[in-house]
Amino acid sequence: MSFAPAHRLVLIGGGFSTDTDGLLDDWTLSHARASRPKVCFVPTASGDAPAYVEQFFTAFRPRNCEPSVLSLFRREFDDDALRTFLLSQDVVYVGGGNTANLLAVWRAHGVDRLLGEAYEHGTLLCGISAGANCWAEGSHTDSFGPLTFLPDGLGLLPGSVCPHYTSESGRRASYQEAVATGSLSAGWALEDGTGALFTDGLLTEAVTRTPEAHLHHVRADGNSSVTEQALPCRLLVKAQ
């Protein structure tokens, strides 16, 4: 008898580009389906910034994994090779940058459909900032300059996502307004330092690398405001 693989997504409020302890990235890799996972970094949201790519390799080459990068601004794969490559990955790790541009480029190259297919086959999808926003139905973003809502994600995760919830001025109030008015559906607000694992669309684990950082669930209360719930997070610590 064959069993359908679990569909898993990780939203990361940190990782190799901002943290020095590696806790969130280690935790993310612990959920990969392979003991030595193939990990593909997708830096589309940053325009495939070379320095960002080098940061990824510096952080992941020493780990027990097989790191690679998918470039779309200097694309090397034809359609068949692109599908084969993405579906062979155990983890797809999407970097931060501009969420709107990320989604537009993915759709132009058919990467949105391929990532949906990989997700169905058990690939762990994850990312930071724009790389967290992209998986949900909608997100809170500065892709257009001022903070605003973008109801145009891939929809693999029900609801909406807001990164940098308390670390960037105006984020919290702006996201709450978008949810209160119905511009965005209820969703998940990540403080920097947190991580959230979703299995088949449901939150199954929340973690933090600092005791002060939390994951929040934000939903409209029906009275032009919101209810904000800070969720319990397991504190990550370095293995001895």
For each residue, the residues with C-beta under 8 A, 3 or more apart:
1:
2:
3:
4:
5: 33 120 121 122
6: 122 199 200
7: 119 120 122 156 199 200 201
8: 31 122 124 125 197 198 199
9: 119 124 125 126 135 156 157 197 198
10: 28 31 124 125 126 127 195 196 197 198
11: 126 127 132 135 161 163 188 190 195 196 198
12: 15 24 25 28 126 127 128 131 132 190 195
13: 24 128 132 163 164 190 191 192 193 194 195 213
14: 18 19 24 128 192 193 194 195 209
15: 12 18 19 24 25 28 93 128
16: 19 22 25 55 56 58 59 60
17: 52 55 56 95 96 128
18: 14 15 128 192
19: 14 15 16 22 23 24 25 193 209
20:
21: 209 238
22: 16 19 25 26 59
23: 19 26 27 209 236 237 238
24: 12 13 14 15 19 27 28 193 195 207 209 236
25: 12 15 16 19 22 28 29 59 60 63
26: 22 23 29 30 63 236
27: 23 24 30 31 195 207 236
28: 10 12 15 24 25 31 32 91 93 124 126 195
29: 25 26 32 37 39 63 65 91
30: 26 27
31: 8 10 27 28 124 197
32: 28 29 37 39 65 90 91 124
33: 5 37 90 122 123 124
34: 37 38 90
35: 64
36: 64 65 66
37: 29 32 33 34 65 66 90 91 124
38: 34 65 66 68 88 89 90 91
39: 29 32 60 65 66 67 68 89 90 91 93
40: 67 68 69 70 85 86 89 91 92 93
41: 53 56 60 67 68 69 70 93 94 95
42: 69 70 92 93 94 95 111 127 131
43: 46 47 48 49 52 53 56 69 71 95 97
44: 47 48 70 72 73 94 95 97 101 102 105 106 111
45: 94 95 96 97 98 99 101 102 129 130 131 134
46: 43 49 52 95 96 97 98
47: 43 44 73 97 101
48: 43 44 52 53 71 72 73 74
49: 43 46 52 53 97
50: 53 54
51: 54 55
52: 17 43 46 48 49 55 56 95
53: 41 43 48 49 50 56 57 69
54: 50 51 57 58
55: 16 17 51 52 58 59
56: 16 17 41 43 52 53 59 60 67 69 93 95
57: 53 54 60 61 67 69
58: 16 54 55 61
59: 16 22 25 55 56 62 63
60: 16 25 39 41 56 57 63 65 67
61: 57 58 67
62: 59
63: 25 26 29 59 60 67
64: 35 36
65: 29 32 36 37 38 39 60 91
66: 36 37 38 39
67: 39 40 41 56 57 60 61 63
68: 38 39 40 41 89
69: 40 41 42 43 53 56 57
70: 40 41 42 44 85 86 111
71: 43 48 74 75 76
72: 44 48 75 105 106 109 111
73: 44 47 48 105
74: 48 71
75: 71 72 82 109
76: 71
77: 81 82 85
78: 81 82
79: 82 83 110
80: 83 84
81: 77 78 84 85
82: 75 77 78 79 85 86 109 110 111 114
83: 79 80 86 87 114 117
84: 80 81 87 88
85: 40 70 77 81 82 88 89
86: 40 70 82 83 89 92 111 114 115 117 118 123
87: 83 84 114 117 118 121 123
88: 38 84 85
89: 38 39 40 68 85 86 92 118 123
90: 32 33 34 37 38 39 123 124
91: 28 29 32 37 38 39 40 65 123 124 125 126
92: 40 42 86 89 115 118 123 124 125 126
93: 15 28 39 40 41 42 56 126 127 131
94: 41 42 44 45 102 125 126 127 128 130 131 132 134
95: 17 41 42 43 44 45 46 52 56 127 128 129 130 131
96: 17 45 46 127 128 129 130 131 163
97: 43 44 45 46 47 49 101 102 129 130
98: 45 46 101 102 130 143
99: 45 102 103 129 130 133 134 139 141 143 150
100: 103 104 141 143 144 150 152
101: 44 45 47 97 98 104 105 143
102: 44 45 94 97 98 99 105 106 130 131 134
103: 99 100 106 107 112 134 152 153 154
104: 100 101 107 108
105: 44 72 73 101 102 108 109 111
106: 44 72 102 103 109 110 111 112 115 134
107: 103 104 110 111 112
108: 104 105
109: 72 75 82 105 106
110: 79 82 106 107 113 114
111: 42 44 70 72 82 86 105 106 107 114 115
112: 103 106 107 115 116 154
113: 110 116 117
114: 82 83 86 87 110 111 117 118
115: 86 92 106 111 112 118 119 123 125 154 156
116: 112 113 119 120 154 156
117: 83 86 87 113 114 120 121
118: 86 87 89 92 114 115 121 123 125
119: 7 9 115 116 122 123 125 156
120: 5 7 116 117
121: 5 87 117 118
122: 5 6 7 8 33 119
123: 33 86 87 89 90 91 92 115 118 119
124: 8 9 10 28 31 32 33 37 90 91 92
125: 8 9 10 91 92 94 115 118 119 135 156
126: 9 10 11 12 28 91 92 93 94 131 132
127: 10 11 12 42 93 94 95 96 130 131 132 134 135
128: 12 13 14 15 17 18 94 95 96 131 132 163
129: 45 95 96 97 99 132 133 163 164
130: 45 94 95 96 97 98 99 102 127 133 134 141 143 163
131: 12 42 45 93 94 95 96 102 126 127 128 134
132: 11 12 13 94 126 127 128 129 135 139 161 163 190
133: 99 129 130 136 139 140 141 150 153 161 163
134: 45 94 99 102 103 106 127 130 131 139 153 154
135: 9 11 125 127 132 153 154 156 157 161
136: 133 139 153 154 155 156 157 158 159 160 161 187 188
137: 151 153 155 157 158 159 160 185
138: 149 150 151 152 153 159 160 161 184 185 187
139: 99 132 133 134 136 149 150 153 160 161 162 184
140: 133 147 148 149 150 160 161 162 163 171 174 175 178 184
141: 99 100 130 133 144 147 148 149 150
142: 145 146 147 148
143: 98 99 100 101 130 148 150
144: 100 141 148
145: 142
146: 142
147: 140 141 142 170 171 174
148: 140 141 142 143 144 174 178
149: 138 139 140 141 160 178 183 184
150: 99 100 133 138 139 140 141 143 153
151: 137 138 160 183 184
152: 100 103 138
153: 103 133 134 135 136 137 138 139 150 157 161
154: 103 112 115 116 134 135 136
155: 136 137 158
156: 7 9 115 116 119 125 135 136
157: 9 135 136 137 153 161 198 201
158: 136 137 155 185 201
159: 136 137 138 185 186 187 188
160: 136 137 138 139 140 149 151 178 179 184 185 186 187 188
161: 11 132 133 135 136 138 139 140 153 157 187 188 189 190
162: 139 140 165 171 175 187 188 189 190 218
163: 11 13 96 128 129 130 132 133 140 190
164: 13 129 167 168 171 190 191 192
165: 162 171 172 175 189 190 191 216
166: 171 172 191 192
167: 164 171 191 192
168: 164 171
169:
170: 147 173 174
171: 140 147 162 164 165 166 167 168 174 175
172: 165 166 175 176 189
173: 170 176 177
174: 140 147 148 170 171 177 178
175: 140 162 165 171 172 178 179 184 189 218
176: 172 173 179 180 218 225 226 228
177: 173 174 180 181 183
178: 140 148 149 160 174 175 181 183 184
179: 160 175 176 182 183 184 185 186 187 218 219 220 226
180: 176 177 220 221 224 225 226
181: 177 178 224
182: 179 185 220
183: 149 151 177 178 179
184: 138 139 140 149 151 160 175 178 179 187
185: 137 138 158 159 160 179 182
186: 159 160 179 217 218 219 220
187: 136 138 159 160 161 162 179 184 217 218 219
188: 11 136 159 160 161 162 196 203 215 216 217 218
189: 161 162 165 172 175 215 216 217 218 228
190: 11 12 13 132 161 162 163 164 165 194 195 196 215 216
191: 13 164 165 166 167 194 208 213 214 215 216
192: 13 14 18 164 166 167 213
193: 13 14 19 24 208 209 210 212 213
194: 13 14 190 191 206 207 208 209 213 214 215 233
195: 10 11 12 13 14 24 27 28 190 206 207 208 236
196: 10 11 188 190 203 205 206 207 215
197: 8 9 10 31 203 204 205 206 207
198: 8 9 10 11 157 201 202 203 204
199: 6 7 8 202 204
200: 6 7
201: 7 157 158 198
202: 198 199
203: 188 196 197 198 206 231
204: 197 198 199
205: 196 197 234
206: 194 195 196 197 203 215 231 232 233 234
207: 24 27 194 195 196 197 233 234 235 236
208: 191 193 194 195 211 213 214 215 233 234 235 236
209: 14 19 21 23 24 193 194 213 235 236
210: 193 213
211: 208 235
212: 193
213: 13 191 192 193 194 208 209 210 233
214: 191 194 208 230 231 233
215: 188 189 190 191 194 196 206 208 230 231 233
216: 165 188 189 190 191 228 229 230 231
217: 186 187 188 189 228 229 231
218: 162 175 176 179 186 187 188 189 226 227 228 229
219: 179 186 187 226 227
220: 179 180 182 186 225 226 227
221: 180 225 226 227
222:
223:
224: 180 181
225: 176 180 220 221
226: 176 179 180 218 219 220 221
227: 218 219 220 221
228: 176 189 216 217 218
229: 216 217 218
230: 214 215 216
231: 203 206 214 215 216 217
232: 206
233: 194 206 207 208 213 214 215
234: 205 206 207 208
235: 207 208 209 211
236: 23 24 26 27 195 207 208 209
237: 23
238: 21 23
239:
240:
